[in-house]
Amino acid sequence: MGNAIHLLNSFKHGGGETVALNYSKIMKTLGIDSIFIGRSVSEEFSDMLLEYGDIQFNINKSVINKSDYIFVHTNKSLLKLIQYLPIIWRQKKRVLYIQHLNYSNFKFSILSKLINFICTDFIQITPITSIKIKNNIKINTIYLNNFYLNTFNEAEWIDIKKKKRNVLSIDSNSTVIMFSAVFKEGKGLRNMLDLVSQIIELHHKKYVFLIVGDGPERDLIQNFKYKDKLIWTGFVNDVEEYLIASDIYFFPSLFNLEMMPMALIEAINTDKKILSFKTEINNFLLNDCTCIDLDEVLYNFKNDIYPSNLMKYNYSYALDKFKSIFKL
């Protein structure tokens, strides 16, 4: 069905790199081969890419000639395409730019001129950039939210939940509230610990608190007065299994430039009950059923009020979108 190249700065665990990997997984099912171009930083991530395509470290005329679709994941890659524009235009290749970062109005107005000149399509991954795109992008715009491809199907969840809880020594009758993030400012670890404190002090004994992640704010856990009440895993590779083992997911991130929080999408895709704060992107993903402050989170928690019937950005969603993009 064709060949696609994914232009990255490097091969490592990161937002744009994961998007490229997910794109390649869907395209492989549609018969579209992928080549990833960038510099190798993580051998582990490079091996993951090799499962779904080939790796090349530099862009050149040969790979441009072989490609039907060019996915641009970084601005540096966009600049590198300029010297190949005669080939791209002559062979009428599709060049699709994916906006991974939320730029200021000024920076985006400048960047958009280059995008409009080089690219044929612009991929919008979030609703929060709609006004900027409407005002600046003149090429075809494709609305494609970032998505998460579940590792396990729903039929496996019961067994996975039982096994993971056994490993963590969690009683089957307990209700597990999970939080996962890099422990840094704005990601909400303080809020999670405040929530834990208030729940414990309300003497709700059936709850277990599962924290997945690590980072600069780890001392908040190490000095937490109820540290012995937490299950803290550190960084893990199988976050999905922990989500499946949980009941409630707490997403307290207040990061102002959040485009499309994959942690929240992963939780939604595993049918978790969600507690969250009120932000533009959370309102979108949770059908406006969010909270304003910790008191309201506790109110929802105590009264079992959670979002329901949420849109899942999963394999089915991605497959439908890519069929539309490639007109299959």
C-alpha positions in Angstrom: 0.0 0.0 0.0 3.0 2.3 0.2 5.9 3.5 2.3 6.1 6.1 5.1 9.0 7.8 6.7 8.8 9.2 10.3 11.2 12.1 10.8 12.4 12.2 14.5 15.2 13.9 16.3 16.1 10.8 18.2 15.0 7.3 19.1 14.1 7.4 22.8 11.1 7.2 25.1 9.2 10.4 24.6 5.9 11.8 23.5 6.6 12.4 19.8 8.6 9.2 19.5 5.7 7.1 21.0 3.3 8.8 18.6 5.5 7.7 15.7 5.6 4.2 17.0 1.9 4.0 17.4 1.3 5.4 13.9 3.6 2.7 12.5 1.7 0.0 14.3 -1.6 1.0 12.7 -0.1 1.6 9.3 1.5 -1.9 9.4 -2.0 -3.4 9.6 -2.9 -1.4 6.6 0.0 -2.6 4.5 2.1 0.6 4.8 5.8 0.1 5.7 7.6 2.5 7.9 11.1 3.9 8.1 12.2 5.8 11.2 14.9 8.5 10.7 16.8 9.9 13.6 19.7 9.4 15.9 19.8 6.4 18.3 19.7 7.3 22.0 17.9 4.4 23.6 18.8 0.9 22.4 15.6 -0.4 24.0 13.4 2.0 22.1 15.3 1.4 18.9 14.5 -2.3 19.2 10.8 -1.4 19.7 10.8 0.6 16.5 12.5 -2.2 14.6 9.5 -4.4 15.3 7.4 -2.1 13.1 9.8 -0.8 10.5 13.4 0.0 9.6 15.8 2.5 11.1 17.9 5.0 9.3 20.1 7.7 10.8 20.0 10.3 8.1 17.6 11.5 5.5 18.7 11.4 1.9 17.4 11.4 -1.7 17.1 7.6 -1.8 14.7 7.4 1.2 12.7 10.4 -0.1 12.3 8.7 -3.4 11.1 5.5 -1.8 8.5 7.2 0.4 4.9 8.0 -0.4 4.1 9.6 3.0 6.4 11.8 5.1 5.4 12.3 8.7 7.2 15.2 10.3 7.4 15.0 14.1 9.9 17.7 14.8 10.7 21.2 13.6 14.3 20.3 12.9 13.1 17.6 10.6 10.9 20.1 8.8 13.9 22.3 8.0 15.8 19.3 6.7 13.1 18.7 4.1 13.7 22.0 2.3 16.5 20.7 0.1 14.3 17.8 -1.0 11.3 19.9 -2.0 11.9 19.6 -5.8 11.6 15.8 -5.4 8.7 16.0 -3.1 6.8 18.4 -5.3 7.6 16.6 -8.5 6.5 13.2 -7.2 3.5 14.7 -5.3 4.3 13.1 -2.0 2.2 13.8 1.1 4.0 15.6 3.9 2.1 15.5 7.2 3.2 17.7 10.1 2.2 16.6 13.6 2.1 19.4 16.2 3.3 17.8 19.4 3.9 21.0 21.4 1.7 23.9 22.4 3.6 26.9 21.0 2.9 30.6 21.8 0.8 32.5 19.3 3.9 34.4 18.1 6.1 31.3 17.6 3.3 29.3 15.9 2.5 32.2 13.5 6.1 32.0 12.3 6.3 28.2 12.3 3.0 27.9 10.4 4.5 29.8 7.4 7.1 27.1 7.0 4.5 24.3 7.5 2.2 25.8 4.9 5.1 26.0 2.4 6.5 22.5 2.9 3.6 20.3 4.0 0.4 19.0 2.4 -1.4 18.1 5.6 -1.4 19.3 9.3 -2.3 16.8 12.0 -4.1 18.4 15.0 -3.8 16.1 18.0 -5.9 18.1 20.5 -8.9 20.5 20.5 -7.1 23.2 22.6 -5.1 24.4 19.6 -8.1 24.9 17.3 -8.1 28.7 17.2 -4.3 28.9 16.5 -4.7 26.4 13.7 -7.7 28.2 12.2 -5.9 31.5 12.2 -2.6 30.2 10.8 -2.8 26.9 8.9 -3.8 27.0 5.3 -3.2 23.4 4.2 -5.5 20.4 4.8 -6.0 19.8 8.6 -6.6 16.3 9.9 -8.1 16.0 13.4 -6.4 13.0 14.9 -6.1 12.8 18.7 -3.2 11.0 20.1 -4.3 7.4 21.0 -3.2 4.5 23.1 -3.0 1.0 21.8 -3.8 -1.4 24.6 -1.5 -4.3 25.1 -4.2 -6.5 26.6 -7.7 -7.1 25.5 -10.7 -6.9 27.9 -11.0 -10.6 28.1 -7.6 -10.8 29.9 -8.4 -8.1 32.5 -9.8 -10.4 35.2 -6.8 -12.6 35.3 -4.3 -9.7 35.1 -6.1 -7.9 37.9 -6.0 -11.0 40.1 -2.3 -11.7 39.4 -1.1 -8.1 39.8 -3.0 -7.7 43.1 -1.4 -10.9 44.3 2.0 -9.6 43.5 1.3 -6.3 45.3 -0.4 -8.1 48.3 -3.7 -6.2 47.7 -6.9 -7.8 49.0 -9.4 -8.6 46.2 -12.1 -6.6 48.1 -10.0 -3.4 48.4 -10.6 -0.4 46.2 -7.4 0.8 44.6 -6.8 4.5 43.9 -3.9 4.9 41.4 -1.7 7.8 40.5 1.1 7.7 37.9 3.4 10.4 36.7 6.9 11.7 36.6 7.3 13.4 40.0 7.8 17.0 39.0 6.1 20.3 39.6 2.6 20.5 38.1 2.1 16.7 37.7 0.2 16.5 41.0 2.1 14.2 43.4 1.3 16.7 46.2 -2.4 16.5 45.4 -2.3 12.7 45.5 -0.7 12.7 48.9 -3.2 15.3 50.2 -6.0 13.1 48.9 -4.5 10.1 50.6 -4.2 12.0 53.9 -7.8 13.1 53.9 -9.2 9.7 52.9 -7.1 8.0 55.7 -8.3 10.7 58.2 -11.9 10.0 57.2 -11.2 6.4 58.2 -12.1 4.8 54.9 -10.2 1.6 55.4 -11.2 -0.3 52.2 -8.9 1.9 50.0 -5.4 1.1 48.8 -3.2 3.8 47.4 -1.0 2.8 44.4 1.6 5.3 43.2 3.6 4.6 40.0 6.5 6.8 39.0 9.5 8.6 40.3 11.4 11.9 39.8 12.7 15.1 41.4 9.8 15.3 43.9 10.4 11.8 45.3 11.2 13.3 48.7 7.5 14.1 49.1 6.8 10.4 49.4 9.9 9.6 51.4 8.8 12.2 54.0 5.1 11.5 53.8 3.5 10.9 57.2 1.4 8.0 55.9 4.2 6.5 53.7 3.5 3.0 55.2 0.0 3.2 53.7 1.3 3.6 50.1 2.3 1.1 47.5 5.0 2.9 45.6 6.4 1.0 42.6 8.9 3.6 41.1 9.1 3.7 37.3 7.6 0.7 35.6 7.3 -0.4 31.9 3.9 -2.1 32.3 1.7 0.7 33.5 -1.3 -0.9 31.8 -1.2 -3.9 34.1 -1.3 -1.6 37.1 -4.2 0.3 35.7 -6.1 -2.9 35.1 -5.4 -3.9 38.8 -6.8 -0.5 40.0 -10.4 0.8 40.4 -10.0 4.6 40.5 -7.4 6.8 38.6 -6.5 10.2 40.0 -5.2 12.6 37.4 -4.4 15.9 39.2 -2.1 17.4 36.6 -2.5 21.1 36.2 0.2 21.5 33.5 -0.9 24.5 31.6 0.4 23.4 28.2 -1.0 19.9 28.3 -1.9 18.9 24.8 -3.3 15.3 25.1 -2.3 13.5 28.4 -1.5 9.9 27.5 -1.7 8.8 31.1 -5.4 9.9 31.2 -6.1 8.3 27.9 -4.6 5.0 29.1 -6.8 5.1 32.2 -9.9 5.8 30.2 -9.0 2.9 27.8 -8.9 0.5 30.7 -12.4 1.7 32.0 -11.1 3.3 35.2 -13.3 5.6 37.3 -11.6 9.0 37.0 -11.0 11.8 39.5 -9.5 14.9 38.0 -9.2 18.7 38.2 -10.8 21.2 35.8 -8.7 22.0 32.8 -9.5 22.5 29.2 -8.2 19.2 28.0 -9.6 17.3 31.0 -13.0 18.7 30.3 -12.7 17.5 26.7 -11.7 14.0 27.6 -14.0 13.6 30.5 -17.2 15.1 29.1 -16.9 18.1 31.4 -17.3 15.9 34.4 -14.3 17.2 36.3 -13.6 18.8 39.6 -12.3 22.3 40.5 -10.4 21.7 43.7 -9.5 18.9 46.1 -12.6 19.4 48.2 -14.7 18.7 45.1 -12.5 15.7 44.3 -13.3 14.4 47.8 -17.0 15.1 47.3 -17.0 13.1 44.1 -15.0 10.4 45.7 -17.3 10.1 48.7 -20.5 10.2 46.5 -19.2 7.8 43.8 -19.5 10.4 41.0 -17.3 9.7 38.0 -17.3 10.4 34.3 -19.1 7.8 32.2 -19.5 6.8 28.6 -16.1 8.3 27.7 -14.7 8.2 24.2 -11.8 5.8 24.0 -8.9 6.7 21.8 -7.8 3.2 21.1 -7.0 0.8 18.3 -10.5 1.0 16.7 -10.4 4.8 16.8 -6.9 4.9 15.3 -7.7 2.4 12.6 -10.8 4.3 11.4 -8.8 7.6 11.3 -5.9 6.1 9.3 -8.2 4.5 6.8 -9.7 7.9 6.3 -6.3 9.6 6.0 -5.1 7.1 3.4 -8.6 6.9 1.7 -8.8 3.1 2.2 
